[in-house]
Amino acid sequence: MIQKSKVSFVLPALIYALLIGTTFSPDVQPVLVKAFSASPLGLPVAPVVAGAVAVLFLPFAFSLHHFMLIAGRAAADGHSLSKVGLLAYAASVGQRYPELRRSQLICFAGLIYFVLVCAAWIVYADSIGI
């Protein structure tokens, strides 16, 4: 049975909120204006980008929840909670715990999705000279 702790929900929600919240930082505003103009869709840039970030990163937040389930199982099994230790555990957890196989696949897909979104931003920002 998978044990879903409060942390497996709170931590992904906190990271998700921070990702969205950074779009409202005064230090980020000039970059957003360069990237998307001062009023995309006739609205201020920060709320538009915050909405786009919210939609784009929702799958990533979902995958973080599943990663936290795997991390919880790793802690319960007494495995290392270091970066490498958790990644190694996540790579093989589905074989030991079939109920976590779905979470393992969601984590892997979420990682690929995150890398693709970040790569798309890097290519876009580089193409417009940011």
C-alpha angles and dihedrals in degrees: 000000000000113000111216110200126192088251091062088062102032100050096052089045091051093049090046091051091049092051090053094040094056090069088070095054113116089226091059097047097083091053092048091050091051091048101042108010126252095285116021112187087006092290132105111280099238098060092043093051091042089055092048091048090049091055096040096048100041092093089051092053089050091053091049089058090055091046089054089054089054091046090052091053090047090053091048090051092050095245124151115278094204119120094259093040093053094046091050090048092047090052093059106025094100091065094054097037113030090188088066095051091094091050089048092054093045090052092050092047090046092052092051090047092050092050091049094050091048092046091050090052092049092050092046094047092047092049092056094041103250 
